[in-house]
């Protein structure tokens, strides 16, 4: 089960984010940005700080595809002020157990589809690593572009399919 994390919870796990550990809890949880945690079903509905998540993902809602973190901030802030956000940008994800990264991506994508019908585009703001590129291409994403500090992939069907 997934649930939104509060700033205190986010702060606890930021150092585990290998892609963007420099982004504060407040940044991740304001102005068109959310942080989700994946929990075992029996713990998800309770606010028990001692129960660790299986995975965490950060999502921003924008009206444009960002090329870097600065644009991610601008675009998500602007979309938040206008209450739009037609693009879901998955900008960092990390997991504590095998397969839970894929599970949280799909669960959050499903929640967005059900609760934010204006979202029509799904992209990642991924690190410039071969591992990230292989993962996204293997899961059906299309490379939008490589920039100085990141690469952007777009998904046009089910976000992340099972990989055999």
Kinemage of the C-alpha trace (Angstrom):
@kinemage 1
@onewidth
@group {chain A} dominant
@subgroup {mainchain}
@vectorlist {calphas} color= white
{ca unk a 1} P 0.000 0.000 0.000
{ca unk a 2} L 1.220 3.506 -0.761
{ca unk a 3} L 0.742 6.688 1.198
{ca unk a 4} L 2.014 10.247 1.102
{ca unk a 5} L 4.899 10.940 3.465
{ca unk a 6} L 5.156 13.998 5.672
{ca unk a 7} L 8.287 16.174 5.944
{ca unk a 8} L 9.504 14.422 9.102
{ca unk a 9} L 9.268 11.005 7.467
{ca unk a 10} L 10.922 12.262 4.290
{ca unk a 11} L 13.789 13.769 6.264
{ca unk a 12} L 14.451 10.376 7.836
{ca unk a 13} L 15.070 8.741 4.449
{ca unk a 14} L 16.637 11.501 2.294
{ca unk a 15} L 20.177 10.236 2.821
{ca unk a 16} L 19.170 6.950 1.148
{ca unk a 17} L 18.344 8.788 -2.101
{ca unk a 18} L 21.435 8.160 -4.244
{ca unk a 19} L 20.229 10.383 -7.106
{ca unk a 20} L 19.101 13.596 -5.372
{ca unk a 21} L 19.983 13.497 -1.645
{ca unk a 22} L 20.596 17.273 -1.710
{ca unk a 23} L 16.888 18.085 -2.158
{ca unk a 24} L 15.262 18.955 1.163
{ca unk a 25} L 12.123 17.351 2.559
{ca unk a 26} L 10.328 20.678 2.233
{ca unk a 27} L 11.306 20.966 -1.442
{ca unk a 28} L 10.064 17.455 -2.172
{ca unk a 29} L 6.718 18.041 -0.493
{ca unk a 30} L 5.611 21.507 -1.665
{ca unk a 31} L 4.611 23.387 -4.802
{ca unk a 32} L 3.262 20.595 -6.947
{ca unk a 33} L 5.530 17.875 -5.572
{ca unk a 34} L 4.749 14.797 -3.470
{ca unk a 35} L 6.674 11.967 -1.865
{ca unk a 36} L 5.132 8.526 -1.599
{ca unk a 37} L 6.160 5.529 0.461
{ca unk a 38} L 5.357 1.890 -0.229
{ca unk a 39} L 4.523 -0.042 2.922
{ca unk a 40} L 3.453 -3.545 3.721
{ca unk a 41} L -0.344 -3.583 3.768
{ca unk a 42} L -0.622 -4.259 7.487
{ca unk a 43} L 1.291 -1.041 8.362
{ca unk a 44} L 0.249 1.438 5.668
{ca unk a 45} L -2.840 2.818 7.334
{ca unk a 46} L -1.061 3.562 10.594
{ca unk a 47} L 1.348 6.392 11.242
{ca unk a 48} L 4.123 4.320 12.796
{ca unk a 49} L 7.502 6.008 12.212
{ca unk a 50} L 9.372 2.857 13.247
{ca unk a 51} L 7.886 0.944 10.298
{ca unk a 52} L 10.218 1.446 7.357
{ca unk a 53} L 8.966 1.797 3.796
{ca unk a 54} L 9.891 -0.729 1.119
{ca unk a 55} L 10.408 2.048 -1.462
{ca unk a 56} L 10.090 5.818 -1.850
{ca unk a 57} L 9.316 7.900 -4.926
{ca unk a 58} L 9.226 11.639 -5.570
{ca unk a 59} L 6.795 13.035 -8.148
{ca unk a 60} L 6.291 16.545 -9.506
{ca unk a 61} L 3.333 17.763 -11.530
{ca unk a 62} L 4.232 20.159 -14.330
{ca unk a 63} L 2.883 21.513 -17.605
{ca unk a 64} L 6.231 21.108 -19.393
{ca unk a 65} L 8.968 18.489 -19.473
{ca unk a 66} L 11.878 19.753 -17.366
{ca unk a 67} L 15.471 19.481 -18.566
{ca unk a 68} L 17.027 19.813 -15.099
{ca unk a 69} L 16.211 20.335 -11.428
{ca unk a 70} L 15.858 24.105 -11.836
{ca unk a 71} L 13.168 23.673 -14.470
{ca unk a 72} L 11.540 20.966 -12.364
{ca unk a 73} L 11.189 23.550 -9.592
{ca unk a 74} L 9.891 26.312 -11.876
{ca unk a 75} L 7.434 24.127 -13.770
{ca unk a 76} L 6.023 22.335 -10.731
{ca unk a 77} L 5.647 25.635 -8.850
{ca unk a 78} L 3.834 27.221 -11.813
{ca unk a 79} L 1.522 24.229 -12.287
{ca unk a 80} L 0.748 24.198 -8.563
{ca unk a 81} L -0.260 27.882 -8.635
{ca unk a 82} L -2.546 27.361 -11.643
{ca unk a 83} L -3.820 23.990 -10.345
{ca unk a 84} L -2.912 22.232 -13.579
{ca unk a 85} L -0.028 19.817 -13.985
{ca unk a 86} L -0.638 17.736 -17.089
{ca unk a 87} L 2.698 15.949 -16.802
{ca unk a 88} L 3.777 13.629 -13.966
{ca unk a 89} L 7.551 13.756 -13.523
{ca unk a 90} L 9.073 10.899 -11.537
{ca unk a 91} L 12.346 12.491 -10.482
{ca unk a 92} L 13.785 10.081 -7.955
{ca unk a 93} L 12.973 6.635 -6.626
{ca unk a 94} L 14.808 4.261 -4.330
{ca unk a 95} L 13.935 0.924 -2.828
{ca unk a 96} L 14.867 -1.167 0.146
{ca unk a 97} L 13.782 -4.515 -1.267
{ca unk a 98} L 14.017 -6.159 -4.670
{ca unk a 99} L 11.116 -5.301 -6.970
{ca unk a 100} L 9.624 -2.653 -4.708
{ca unk a 101} L 10.864 0.218 -6.909
{ca unk a 102} L 8.813 -1.111 -9.798
{ca unk a 103} L 5.855 -1.723 -7.467
{ca unk a 104} L 5.818 1.833 -6.131
{ca unk a 105} L 6.114 3.353 -9.622
{ca unk a 106} L 3.086 1.395 -10.806
{ca unk a 107} L 1.058 2.027 -7.635
{ca unk a 108} L 1.668 5.781 -7.723
{ca unk a 109} L 0.946 5.895 -11.465
{ca unk a 110} L -2.363 4.140 -10.806
{ca unk a 111} L -3.218 6.616 -8.032
{ca unk a 112} L -2.412 9.549 -10.332
{ca unk a 113} L -4.564 8.112 -13.130
{ca unk a 114} L -7.501 7.775 -10.735
{ca unk a 115} L -7.071 11.087 -8.883
{ca unk a 116} L -5.443 13.506 -11.323
{ca unk a 117} L -7.253 13.051 -14.633
{ca unk a 118} L -5.508 16.092 -16.121
{ca unk a 119} L -2.202 14.165 -16.189
{ca unk a 120} L -1.674 12.987 -19.767
{ca unk a 121} L 2.104 12.634 -19.921
{ca unk a 122} L 4.459 10.454 -17.864
{ca unk a 123} L 8.189 11.208 -17.797
{ca unk a 124} L 11.258 10.579 -15.696
{ca unk a 125} L 14.066 12.973 -14.830
{ca unk a 126} L 16.752 10.303 -14.648
{ca unk a 127} L 20.461 10.352 -13.900
{ca unk a 128} L 22.938 10.076 -16.757
{ca unk a 129} L 23.742 6.446 -16.066
{ca unk a 130} L 23.719 3.395 -18.280
{ca unk a 131} L 21.735 1.539 -15.626
{ca unk a 132} L 18.912 4.125 -15.694
{ca unk a 133} L 18.875 4.105 -19.481
{ca unk a 134} L 18.713 0.296 -19.686
{ca unk a 135} L 15.935 0.159 -17.100
{ca unk a 136} L 13.699 2.661 -18.882
{ca unk a 137} L 14.290 1.343 -22.390
{ca unk a 138} L 13.705 -2.248 -21.235
{ca unk a 139} L 10.390 -1.136 -19.736
{ca unk a 140} L 9.108 0.485 -22.926
{ca unk a 141} L 10.062 4.109 -22.398
{ca unk a 142} L 11.276 6.382 -25.154
{ca unk a 143} L 14.293 8.609 -24.664
{ca unk a 144} L 13.087 12.217 -25.011
{ca unk a 145} L 16.535 13.762 -24.708
{ca unk a 146} L 19.834 13.793 -22.831
{ca unk a 147} L 20.776 17.041 -21.158
{ca unk a 148} L 23.821 18.212 -19.211
{ca unk a 149} L 22.731 16.752 -15.881
{ca unk a 150} L 19.989 14.246 -16.653
{ca unk a 151} L 18.095 12.301 -19.264
{ca unk a 152} L 14.350 12.275 -19.779
{ca unk a 153} L 12.317 9.217 -20.717
{ca unk a 154} L 8.628 9.166 -21.593
{ca unk a 155} L 6.173 6.336 -21.058
{ca unk a 156} L 3.156 6.147 -23.322
{ca unk a 157} L 1.555 2.958 -21.995
{ca unk a 158} L 1.545 1.162 -18.643
{ca unk a 159} L 4.337 2.909 -16.800
{ca unk a 160} L 6.593 0.002 -15.874
{ca unk a 161} L 5.725 -3.492 -17.019
{ca unk a 162} L 6.897 -6.712 -15.443
{ca unk a 163} L 10.394 -7.507 -16.648
{ca unk a 164} L 11.084 -11.189 -17.176
